Amino acid sequence: MTSETYLQLRAFARWDGARLGMMWVVSFALFIGSFTLPLCGILWMTTMVATPFIVAKLTNAYSLQTPEKHISYFMAFTHSTLTVFNASLILAIAQWVYFQYIDHGFLINTYAAILTDKANAPAIKAMGYSKEMVSQLLDAIRALRPIDIALQMMWFNMVSGLLISITTSLYVWFRH
């Protein structure tokens, strides 16, 4: 890969990552909305399931922009990975803003209500969690700062994106 090719790849990955990141921000808003509107939950799940297909489409579109109209597996993998990494950064910033300035404990309190609801006690017990474990879990979650939550989600998204990139790159590479 030449220096010029790598710069072009990074530029496309930044742009594609920005578009994917904005989709993820909307998806995150749908996730938050799913606690009050069930339709938001369906739309949130749809965006999550669509992510690998969108990454593959973006990588395929990038491959068609190259002079050869095809790319190697390594270039497809690099584009997919950088796209997801850039999207993860955008989502992490949006999540930090949400948890720092907007949430005011809504998400944690909602999870606490679900985990402490007596109707859910049999299911929680069947999963092997005691009341003490649930209490410790809630205490640990409440101790997290907004930046901690955003960074944990960013790393999760990056690792997931790395795994997604393996398959999407194979698809794009075999397609050409």
C-alpha positions in Angstrom: 0.0 0.0 0.0 1.4 3.3 -1.0 1.4 6.4 1.2 -1.2 8.1 -1.2 -3.4 5.0 -1.1 -3.3 4.9 2.7 -4.2 8.6 3.0 -7.1 8.0 0.6 -8.2 5.0 2.7 -8.1 7.0 5.9 -10.0 9.9 4.4 -12.8 7.5 3.2 -12.8 5.8 6.6 -13.2 9.1 8.4 -16.1 10.1 6.3 -17.7 6.7 6.4 -17.1 6.5 10.2 -18.8 9.9 10.6 -21.9 8.7 8.8 -21.9 5.4 10.7 -21.3 7.2 14.0 -24.3 9.5 13.4 -26.4 6.4 12.8 -25.1 5.0 16.1 -26.0 8.2 17.9 -29.5 7.9 16.6 -29.5 4.3 17.6 -28.4 5.2 21.1 -31.2 7.7 21.3 -33.6 5.0 20.2 -32.2 2.7 22.9 -32.8 5.3 25.6 -36.3 5.9 24.1 -37.0 2.2 24.2 -37.6 2.4 28.0 -40.7 4.5 27.4 -41.7 3.6 23.8 -41.5 0.0 22.6 -41.3 1.1 19.0 -38.0 2.7 19.7 -36.7 -0.7 20.9 -37.6 -2.3 17.6 -35.9 0.5 15.7 -32.8 0.3 17.9 -32.5 -3.5 17.3 -32.9 -2.9 13.6 -30.1 -0.5 13.5 -27.9 -2.8 15.5 -28.6 -5.7 13.2 -28.0 -3.5 10.2 -24.6 -2.3 11.3 -22.5 -5.1 9.7 -24.4 -4.7 6.4 -23.9 -1.0 6.4 -20.1 -1.4 7.2 -19.9 -3.9 4.3 -21.7 -1.5 2.0 -19.5 1.4 3.0 -16.3 -0.7 2.4 -17.7 -1.9 -0.9 -18.4 1.7 -2.0 -14.8 2.6 -1.0 -13.4 -0.3 -3.1 -15.3 1.0 -6.2 -13.6 4.4 -5.7 -10.1 3.0 -6.1 -8.6 3.1 -9.6 -8.5 -0.7 -9.8 -12.2 -0.9 -8.7 -11.2 -3.6 -6.2 -9.2 -3.9 -3.1 -7.2 -6.5 -1.2 -8.5 -8.2 2.0 -6.0 -6.1 4.0 -7.3 -2.8 2.6 -10.9 -3.9 3.1 -10.2 -4.9 6.7 -8.3 -1.7 7.3 -11.2 0.4 5.9 -13.8 -1.5 7.9 -11.8 -1.3 11.1 -11.0 2.4 10.8 -14.6 3.2 9.9 -15.9 1.5 13.0 -13.2 3.0 15.2 -14.1 6.5 13.9 -17.8 5.8 14.5 -17.0 4.5 18.0 -15.3 7.8 18.9 -18.3 9.8 17.7 -20.7 7.6 19.7 -18.5 7.8 22.8 -18.6 11.6 22.7 -22.4 11.6 22.3 -22.7 9.1 25.2 -20.5 11.1 27.5 -22.6 14.2 26.7 -25.8 12.3 27.4 -24.6 10.8 30.7 -22.9 14.0 31.9 -25.6 16.5 31.1 -28.9 14.8 30.1 -29.4 11.4 31.9 -29.4 12.5 35.6 -29.6 8.8 36.6 -32.5 7.8 34.4 -30.8 4.8 32.9 -29.3 3.4 36.1 -32.5 4.0 38.0 -34.5 2.2 35.3 -32.1 -0.8 35.5 -32.3 -0.7 39.3 -36.1 -0.8 39.1 -36.0 -3.7 36.8 -33.5 -5.7 38.9 -35.3 -5.0 42.2 -38.8 -5.6 40.9 -40.4 -8.5 42.8 -41.9 -9.8 39.6 -38.4 -10.3 38.1 -37.0 -12.0 41.2 -37.6 -15.6 40.0 -35.9 -14.9 36.7 -32.9 -13.2 38.3 -32.6 -16.1 40.8 -32.8 -18.6 37.9 -29.8 -16.9 36.3 -27.9 -17.5 39.5 -27.9 -14.0 41.0 -28.6 -13.5 44.7 -30.0 -10.2 46.1 -26.6 -9.4 47.4 -25.0 -9.8 44.0 -27.7 -7.6 42.4 -27.1 -5.0 45.1 -23.3 -5.1 44.5 -23.8 -4.8 40.8 -26.1 -1.7 41.2 -23.6 -0.1 43.6 -20.8 -0.7 41.1 -22.9 0.8 38.2 -23.8 3.8 40.3 -20.1 4.4 41.0 -19.3 4.8 37.3 -18.7 8.3 36.1 -20.1 9.4 32.7 -16.6 9.3 31.2 -16.1 5.7 32.5 -19.4 4.6 30.8 -18.5 6.3 27.5 -15.0 4.8 27.5 -16.3 1.3 28.3 -18.8 1.5 25.5 -16.2 2.9 23.1 -13.9 -0.1 23.8 -16.8 -2.5 23.4 -17.7 -1.0 20.1 -14.2 -1.1 18.9 -13.7 -4.7 19.7 -17.1 -5.6 18.2 -16.1 -3.6 15.1 -12.9 -5.4 14.8 -14.8 -8.7 14.8 -17.4 -7.3 12.3 -14.5 -6.1 10.1 -13.2 -9.7 9.6 -16.5 -10.8 8.0 -17.3 -7.6 6.1 -13.8 -7.5 4.6 -14.2 -11.1 3.4 -17.5 -10.3 1.8 -16.0 -7.2 0.0 -12.9 -9.1 -1.0 -14.7 -12.1 -2.4 -17.2 -9.9 -4.2 -14.5 -8.4 -6.3 
